[in-house]
Amino acid sequence: MAKSLHDQIAEKLATKFNTEYKSDEGIDVVTNTRVIEVETHKSTLDQGIDQVSRSSKARYLAVPESLVKETIGKTEGTGIGVMSQTGRIVKKARR
């Protein structure tokens, strides 16, 4: 069975940041300094924001290129950063 776009992005980011993708537990990718929630649909962006908002680490939403602009708008003023599906930071997180 083919992996979903969500799983493909999460696994790629976990490899890039030298950690594991935990598909069944909370936030998708957690490193020592940041948390990354992968969202692949416009309809789930708010859920992703809620998911990372409680973390004390740098918080990011990772999205496909087609959602980058909208995600930047939704995260304005929240301190949540945005990264592309390849892990390129488009909007830096702040605490």
N, CA, C and O atoms as a MOPAC input file, in Angstrom:
PM7 MOZYME 1SCF
protein

 N      0.83700 1    -1.18200 1     0.00000 1
 C      0.00000 1     0.00000 1     0.00000 1
 C      0.88600 1     1.25100 1     0.00000 1
 O      1.86300 1     1.31900 1     0.74600 1
 N      0.55600 1     2.21100 1    -0.81100 1
 C      1.34300 1     3.44000 1    -0.91400 1
 C      1.16700 1     4.28500 1     0.35000 1
 O      0.09300 1     4.31300 1     0.95100 1
 N      2.23200 1     4.96400 1     0.73300 1
 C      2.17100 1     5.83100 1     1.90100 1
 C      1.48100 1     7.13500 1     1.53100 1
 O      1.58000 1     7.60800 1     0.39900 1
 N      0.78400 1     7.70400 1     2.50100 1
 C      0.10700 1     8.97600 1     2.26900 1
 C      1.14500 1    10.09100 1     2.15000 1
 O      2.28800 1     9.93600 1     2.57900 1
 N      0.73400 1    11.20900 1     1.56600 1
 C      1.62600 1    12.36000 1     1.44900 1
 C      2.08400 1    12.80300 1     2.83800 1
 O      3.24400 1    13.16900 1     3.02900 1
 N      1.17300 1    12.76700 1     3.79600 1
 C      1.50800 1    13.13200 1     5.17900 1
 C      2.65800 1    12.26600 1     5.69600 1
 O      3.64400 1    12.78500 1     6.21900 1
 N      2.52900 1    10.95500 1     5.54800 1
 C      3.56900 1    10.04200 1     6.03500 1
 C      4.89300 1    10.25100 1     5.29200 1
 O      5.96100 1    10.20300 1     5.90200 1
 N      4.82300 1    10.48100 1     3.98900 1
 C      6.04400 1    10.70200 1     3.21100 1
 C      6.78800 1    11.93800 1     3.70000 1
 O      8.00500 1    11.90000 1     3.88400 1
 N      6.06200 1    13.03300 1     3.91100 1
 C      6.68400 1    14.27400 1     4.38400 1
 C      7.25200 1    14.07800 1     5.78700 1
 O      8.39400 1    14.45500 1     6.04900 1
 N      6.47600 1    13.49900 1     6.67800 1
 C      6.91400 1    13.30400 1     8.06800 1
 C      8.16700 1    12.43100 1     8.14100 1
 O      9.08500 1    12.72700 1     8.90500 1
 N      8.20700 1    11.36500 1     7.35500 1
 C      9.38500 1    10.49200 1     7.36200 1
 C     10.61200 1    11.21300 1     6.80800 1
 O     11.71600 1    11.05400 1     7.32900 1
 N     10.42200 1    11.99500 1     5.76400 1
 C     11.53000 1    12.75400 1     5.17300 1
 C     12.09400 1    13.76800 1     6.17900 1
 O     13.30900 1    13.91900 1     6.30500 1
 N     11.20000 1    14.45700 1     6.88800 1
 C     11.64500 1    15.44600 1     7.87600 1
 C     12.32200 1    14.77200 1     9.06600 1
 O     13.32700 1    15.27000 1     9.57100 1
 N     11.78200 1    13.65300 1     9.51200 1
 C     12.39500 1    12.93200 1    10.63200 1
 C     13.81500 1    12.50900 1    10.26600 1
 O     14.72700 1    12.62000 1    11.08500 1
 N     14.00100 1    12.03200 1     9.05800 1
 C     15.33900 1    11.64900 1     8.60400 1
 C     16.25200 1    12.87000 1     8.54600 1
 O     17.39200 1    12.82000 1     9.00600 1
 N     15.75300 1    13.95500 1     7.98500 1
 C     16.54800 1    15.18100 1     7.85500 1
 C     17.00200 1    15.69500 1     9.21900 1
 O     18.14000 1    16.14000 1     9.36700 1
 N     16.11800 1    15.63600 1    10.21500 1
 C     16.43500 1    16.15800 1    11.53800 1
 C     16.92000 1    15.07200 1    12.50100 1
 O     16.98700 1    15.29200 1    13.71100 1
 N     17.25600 1    13.90400 1    11.95800 1
 C     17.86800 1    12.82000 1    12.71700 1
 C     17.04200 1    12.40100 1    13.93400 1
 O     17.55100 1    12.31500 1    15.05100 1
 N     15.76900 1    12.14700 1    13.69200 1
 C     14.88100 1    11.69100 1    14.75100 1
 C     13.87800 1    10.70900 1    14.15200 1
 O     14.05400 1    10.25800 1    13.02000 1
 N     12.83100 1    10.37500 1    14.90100 1
 C     11.84000 1     9.41200 1    14.42900 1
 C     10.50100 1    10.09400 1    14.17200 1
 O     10.15800 1    11.09200 1    14.80700 1
 N      9.76100 1     9.53700 1    13.23300 1
 C      8.38600 1     9.95500 1    12.97900 1
 C      7.48700 1     9.04700 1    13.79000 1
 O      7.50700 1     7.82700 1    13.62600 1
 N      6.69800 1     9.64900 1    14.66800 1
 C      5.78200 1     8.87400 1    15.50200 1
 C      4.37200 1     9.08200 1    14.98500 1
 O      3.68900 1    10.03400 1    15.36300 1
 N      3.94500 1     8.17700 1    14.11500 1
 C      2.65500 1     8.34100 1    13.44200 1
 C      1.46300 1     8.19500 1    14.36900 1
 O      0.37800 1     8.69000 1    14.06500 1
 N      1.64800 1     7.52500 1    15.49000 1
 C      0.49800 1     7.25100 1    16.34600 1
 C      0.48800 1     8.03700 1    17.64800 1
 O     -0.39500 1     7.82700 1    18.48000 1
 N      1.44100 1     8.93300 1    17.84500 1
 C      1.48500 1     9.66900 1    19.10700 1
 C      1.65900 1    11.15900 1    18.87800 1
 O      2.70200 1    11.57900 1    18.37600 1
 N      0.69800 1    11.95100 1    19.22200 1
 C      0.80800 1    13.40500 1    19.24800 1
 C      1.49000 1    14.05600 1    18.05100 1
 O      1.14800 1    13.79400 1    16.89700 1
 N      2.46000 1    14.90800 1    18.35600 1
 C      3.17100 1    15.67300 1    17.33500 1
 C      4.01900 1    14.73100 1    16.48200 1
 O      4.65100 1    13.80800 1    16.99600 1
 N      4.02200 1    14.97800 1    15.17100 1
 C      4.65400 1    14.06300 1    14.22500 1
 C      6.16000 1    13.91800 1    14.39500 1
 O      6.67000 1    12.79900 1    14.44300 1
 N      6.87900 1    15.03200 1    14.48400 1
 C      8.34200 1    14.98300 1    14.55800 1
 C      8.78300 1    15.86300 1    15.72700 1
 O      8.42300 1    17.03800 1    15.79800 1
 N      9.56500 1    15.28700 1    16.64000 1
 C     10.05000 1    16.01800 1    17.81600 1
 C     11.56300 1    15.88300 1    17.87300 1
 O     12.09700 1    14.77400 1    17.85100 1
 N     12.26100 1    17.03300 1    17.94700 1
 C     13.71200 1    17.02500 1    18.12300 1
 C     14.01500 1    17.67600 1    19.47400 1
 O     13.09600 1    18.02100 1    20.21700 1
 N     15.29300 1    17.84300 1    19.79100 1
 C     15.66500 1    18.48300 1    21.05400 1
 C     15.23700 1    19.94000 1    21.11600 1
 O     14.98800 1    20.47200 1    22.19700 1
 N     15.15000 1    20.59100 1    19.95100 1
 C     14.90100 1    22.02800 1    19.94000 1
 C     13.58900 1    22.44600 1    19.28200 1
 O     13.18200 1    23.60000 1    19.41500 1
 N     12.91300 1    21.53000 1    18.57100 1
 C     11.69100 1    21.92600 1    17.85600 1
 C     10.69500 1    20.78700 1    17.75500 1
 O     11.02900 1    19.60900 1    17.88800 1
 N      9.44600 1    21.19500 1    17.51100 1
 C      8.38700 1    20.23400 1    17.21800 1
 C      7.82700 1    20.58600 1    15.84500 1
 O      7.70100 1    21.76000 1    15.49800 1
 N      7.49400 1    19.55900 1    15.06900 1
 C      7.00300 1    19.76800 1    13.70600 1
 C      5.74500 1    18.93200 1    13.50300 1
 O      5.76200 1    17.70900 1    13.63900 1
 N      4.67500 1    19.60800 1    13.17900 1
 C      3.42500 1    18.92700 1    12.85600 1
 C      3.22300 1    19.03700 1    11.35500 1
 O      3.27800 1    20.13500 1    10.80100 1
 N      2.99100 1    17.92200 1    10.69500 1
 C      2.79000 1    17.89600 1     9.24700 1
 C      1.30000 1    17.98600 1     8.94900 1
 O      0.50100 1    17.22300 1     9.49300 1
 N      0.93400 1    18.92400 1     8.08300 1
 C     -0.45300 1    19.05100 1     7.63600 1
 C     -0.45000 1    19.09900 1     6.12100 1
 O      0.32900 1    19.83900 1     5.52000 1
 N     -1.31300 1    18.31800 1     5.50300 1
 C     -1.34600 1    18.25600 1     4.04300 1
 C     -2.66900 1    18.75100 1     3.46700 1
 O     -2.84600 1    18.77500 1     2.24900 1
 N     -3.59600 1    19.14300 1     4.33500 1
 C     -4.89800 1    19.62600 1     3.87200 1
 C     -5.22500 1    20.95100 1     4.54200 1
 O     -4.95700 1    21.15000 1     5.72700 1
 N     -5.80100 1    21.83800 1     3.77300 1
 C     -6.22400 1    23.14600 1     4.26600 1
 C     -7.15100 1    22.99700 1     5.48000 1
 O     -7.07900 1    23.78100 1     6.42600 1
 N     -8.00600 1    21.99700 1     5.44000 1
 C     -9.00700 1    21.79300 1     6.48900 1
 C     -8.40900 1    21.36700 1     7.83200 1
 O     -9.10000 1    21.43100 1     8.84900 1
 N     -7.15400 1    20.93700 1     7.86200 1
 C     -6.56600 1    20.47300 1     9.12500 1
 C     -5.52800 1    21.44700 1     9.69700 1
 O     -4.88000 1    21.13700 1    10.69700 1
 N     -5.36500 1    22.61200 1     9.07700 1
 C     -4.36300 1    23.56800 1     9.57100 1
 C     -4.63700 1    24.00400 1    11.00700 1
 O     -3.71300 1    24.08600 1    11.81700 1
 N     -5.90300 1    24.28600 1    11.32900 1
 C     -6.23400 1    24.71900 1    12.69700 1
 C     -5.90400 1    23.63000 1    13.71700 1
 O     -5.42900 1    23.92400 1    14.81400 1
 N     -6.15700 1    22.38300 1    13.35400 1
 C     -5.83000 1    21.26600 1    14.24700 1
 C     -4.32200 1    21.21200 1    14.47700 1
 O     -3.87400 1    20.99200 1    15.60200 1
 N     -3.53700 1    21.41100 1    13.42200 1
 C     -2.08400 1    21.41000 1    13.54300 1
 C     -1.58700 1    22.52700 1    14.44200 1
 O     -0.67400 1    22.33100 1    15.24300 1
 N     -2.19200 1    23.69800 1    14.30600 1
 C     -1.82300 1    24.84000 1    15.15700 1
 C     -2.10600 1    24.50400 1    16.61400 1
 O     -1.26600 1    24.74600 1    17.48000 1
 N     -3.28500 1    23.94800 1    16.89100 1
 C     -3.63600 1    23.54900 1    18.25900 1
 C     -2.65100 1    22.51300 1    18.79700 1
 O     -2.26400 1    22.55900 1    19.96400 1
 N     -2.25100 1    21.58200 1    17.93600 1
 C     -1.36800 1    20.48200 1    18.34300 1
 C     -0.01700 1    21.01400 1    18.85000 1
 O      0.48100 1    20.54400 1    19.87200 1
 N      0.57600 1    21.98000 1    18.15300 1
 C      1.91600 1    22.44800 1    18.52400 1
 C      1.89700 1    23.62600 1    19.49300 1
 O      2.92200 1    23.93100 1    20.10300 1
 N      0.76800 1    24.28500 1    19.64700 1
 C      0.72300 1    25.53300 1    20.42100 1
 C      1.14900 1    25.37800 1    21.87500 1
 O      1.62400 1    26.34100 1    22.47800 1
 N      0.99400 1    24.21500 1    22.44100 1
 C      1.32700 1    24.01700 1    23.86000 1
 C      2.79800 1    23.67900 1    24.11400 1
 O      3.22400 1    23.61400 1    25.26700 1
 N      3.56000 1    23.46900 1    23.07300 1
 C      4.95600 1    23.06700 1    23.25100 1
 C      5.83200 1    24.24900 1    23.66400 1
 O      5.59500 1    25.38400 1    23.25100 1
 N      6.83900 1    23.96900 1    24.47700 1
 C      7.78400 1    25.01400 1    24.88100 1
 C      8.95600 1    25.11600 1    23.89900 1
 O      9.75600 1    26.04700 1    23.98600 1
 N      9.05700 1    24.17400 1    22.97800 1
 C     10.12200 1    24.20000 1    21.96100 1
 C      9.68200 1    25.06700 1    20.78600 1
 O      8.53000 1    25.49400 1    20.71800 1
 N     10.60600 1    25.32400 1    19.86300 1
 C     10.24200 1    26.03000 1    18.63500 1
 C      9.18900 1    25.19700 1    17.91600 1
 O      9.35300 1    23.98700 1    17.76000 1
 N      8.10800 1    25.83800 1    17.47900 1
 C      6.96000 1    25.12000 1    16.92300 1
 C      6.83300 1    25.40700 1    15.43300 1
 O      6.89200 1    26.55700 1    15.00000 1
 N      6.65600 1    24.34100 1    14.65700 1
 C      6.54600 1    24.48600 1    13.20300 1
 C      5.40100 1    23.64100 1    12.65300 1
 O      5.08300 1    22.57000 1    13.17000 1
 N      4.79200 1    24.16300 1    11.58200 1
 C      3.90000 1    23.38000 1    10.75000 1
 C      4.64700 1    23.15000 1     9.45200 1
 O      5.17800 1    24.09400 1     8.86700 1
 N      4.69400 1    21.92600 1     8.99900 1
 C      5.30400 1    21.58700 1     7.71500 1
 C      4.17100 1    21.28700 1     6.74500 1
 O      3.30800 1    20.45300 1     7.01800 1
 N      4.18500 1    21.97800 1     5.60600 1
 C      3.08300 1    21.85100 1     4.64800 1
 C      3.61100 1    21.77200 1     3.22400 1
 O      4.72900 1    22.20800 1     2.95000 1
 N      2.80900 1    21.21800 1     2.31000 1
 C      3.18800 1    21.22300 1     0.89400 1
 C      3.24600 1    22.66900 1     0.38100 1
 O      2.61900 1    23.55800 1     0.95700 1
 N      3.99200 1    22.89700 1    -0.68900 1
 C      4.13800 1    24.24000 1    -1.25700 1
 C      2.79800 1    24.92000 1    -1.50500 1
 O      2.68100 1    26.13200 1    -1.32900 1
 N      1.79000 1    24.16200 1    -1.90800 1
 C      0.48500 1    24.74000 1    -2.23000 1
 C     -0.22000 1    25.35600 1    -1.01300 1
 O     -1.14600 1    26.15000 1    -1.17800 1
 N      0.20700 1    25.00100 1     0.20000 1
 C     -0.42100 1    25.53200 1     1.42300 1
 C      0.44100 1    26.53600 1     2.16900 1
 O      0.01200 1    27.06500 1     3.19500 1
 N      1.64400 1    26.81300 1     1.68300 1
 C      2.57300 1    27.67600 1     2.42200 1
 C      1.97200 1    29.05400 1     2.68900 1
 O      1.97200 1    29.51100 1     3.83200 1
 N      1.46400 1    29.71800 1     1.65900 1
 C      0.92700 1    31.07800 1     1.82400 1
 C     -0.20600 1    31.11900 1     2.84400 1
 O     -0.22500 1    31.97200 1     3.73200 1
 N     -1.13400 1    30.20600 1     2.71000 1
 C     -2.27200 1    30.17400 1     3.63100 1
 C     -1.81700 1    29.88000 1     5.06500 1
 O     -2.33900 1    30.46200 1     6.01600 1
 N     -0.85700 1    28.98700 1     5.21300 1
 C     -0.36700 1    28.62500 1     6.54600 1
 C      0.34300 1    29.81300 1     7.19500 1
 O      0.19700 1    30.03800 1     8.39700 1
 N      1.10000 1    30.56300 1     6.42100 1
 C      1.75300 1    31.76400 1     6.96400 1
 C      0.68600 1    32.72300 1     7.49900 1
 O      0.83800 1    33.28200 1     8.58500 1
 N     -0.37300 1    32.90600 1     6.74800 1
 C     -1.46000 1    33.77800 1     7.19800 1
 C     -2.12100 1    33.28300 1     8.47100 1
 O     -2.38400 1    34.06900 1     9.38100 1
 N     -2.39000 1    31.99400 1     8.54500 1
 C     -3.06500 1    31.41500 1     9.72400 1
 C     -2.19100 1    31.46000 1    10.97300 1
 O     -2.71200 1    31.53600 1    12.08600 1
 N     -0.86900 1    31.41400 1    10.80400 1
 C      0.02400 1    31.37200 1    11.97100 1
 C      0.52500 1    32.75700 1    12.36500 1
 O      1.30000 1    32.88500 1    13.31200 1
 N      0.09300 1    33.79200 1    11.65100 1
 C      0.51600 1    35.16200 1    11.95600 1
 C      0.18800 1    35.50300 1    13.40500 1
 O     -0.95300 1    35.34200 1    13.83900 1
 N      1.18000 1    35.97100 1    14.15100 1
 C      0.97600 1    36.38300 1    15.53100 1
 C      0.94900 1    35.25300 1    16.54800 1
 O      0.74000 1    35.50400 1    17.73400 1
 N      1.15600 1    34.01600 1    16.11400 1
 C      1.10200 1    32.87700 1    17.03900 1
 C      2.47900 1    32.44000 1    17.51800 1
 O      2.59000 1    31.73400 1    18.52100 1
 N      3.52800 1    32.85200 1    16.81400 1
 C      4.86900 1    32.38600 1    17.13900 1
 C      5.20200 1    31.05300 1    16.50100 1
 O      6.31400 1    30.54700 1    16.65400 1
 N      4.24000 1    30.47800 1    15.78100 1
 C      4.44400 1    29.19400 1    15.10800 1
 C      5.07800 1    29.44600 1    13.74700 1
 O      4.61400 1    30.28600 1    12.97600 1
 N      6.14200 1    28.70900 1    13.46500 1
 C      6.83100 1    28.84200 1    12.19400 1
 C      6.22900 1    27.92700 1    11.14300 1
 O      5.42900 1    27.03900 1    11.43400 1
 N      6.65000 1    28.18200 1     9.90000 1
 C      6.16000 1    27.38300 1     8.77700 1
 C      7.36900 1    26.87400 1     8.00500 1
 O      8.31200 1    27.62000 1     7.74100 1
 N      7.33000 1    25.59700 1     7.64700 1
 C      8.37600 1    25.04200 1     6.78700 1
 C      7.74000 1    24.30300 1     5.62500 1
 O      6.61200 1    23.81600 1     5.70300 1
 N      8.50500 1    24.23900 1     4.54600 1
 C      8.01300 1    23.52100 1     3.36700 1
 C      8.11100 1    22.02400 1     3.63000 1
 O      8.64500 1    21.59600 1     4.65300 1
 N      7.60000 1    21.25000 1     2.71500 1
 C      7.62600 1    19.79600 1     2.88000 1
 C      9.03400 1    19.23700 1     2.84500 1
 O      9.24200 1    18.08600 1     3.23000 1
 N     10.02100 1    20.02700 1     2.38900 1
 C     11.41500 1    19.57400 1     2.36700 1
 C     12.18000 1    19.99000 1     3.61600 1
 O     13.33900 1    19.61300 1     3.79000 1
 N     11.53700 1    20.76800 1     4.49000 1
 C     12.19300 1    21.20900 1     5.71700 1
 C     12.79300 1    22.60200 1     5.62300 1
 O     13.43500 1    23.06100 1     6.56700 1
 N     12.59500 1    23.28100 1     4.49800 1
 C     13.09200 1    24.65100 1     4.34600 1
 C     12.19000 1    25.56800 1     5.16600 1
 O     10.97000 1    25.55600 1     5.00100 1
 N     12.79800 1    26.36500 1     6.05400 1
 C     12.01800 1    27.26000 1     6.89300 1
 C     11.58900 1    28.47700 1     6.09000 1
 O     12.41300 1    29.22000 1     5.55800 1
 N     10.28700 1    28.65700 1     6.01800 1
 C      9.69400 1    29.76100 1     5.26500 1
 C      9.36800 1    30.91400 1     6.20200 1
 O      9.50000 1    32.08200 1     5.83500 1
 N      8.94000 1    30.57600 1     7.41900 1
 C      8.64700 1    31.55700 1     8.45600 1
 C      9.24200 1    31.01800 1     9.75400 1
 O      8.86500 1    29.94400 1    10.22200 1
 N     10.15700 1    31.76200 1    10.31700 1
 C     10.85900 1    31.31500 1    11.51600 1
 C      9.93200 1    31.34900 1    12.73400 1
 O      9.14700 1    32.28200 1    12.90600 1
 N     10.03700 1    30.32500 1    13.56700 1
 C      9.25600 1    30.26200 1    14.79800 1
 C      9.87400 1    31.20400 1    15.83000 1
 O     11.08400 1    31.43200 1    15.84300 1
 N      9.02500 1    31.73800 1    16.68200 1
 C      9.52000 1    32.54100 1    17.80400 1
 C      8.72100 1    32.16900 1    19.03600 1
 O      7.59600 1    31.68000 1    18.93200 1
 N      9.28600 1    32.39400 1    20.16900 1
 C      8.64000 1    32.01900 1    21.42000 1
 C      8.21700 1    33.23200 1    22.15800 1
 O      7.64900 1    33.12700 1    23.24500 1

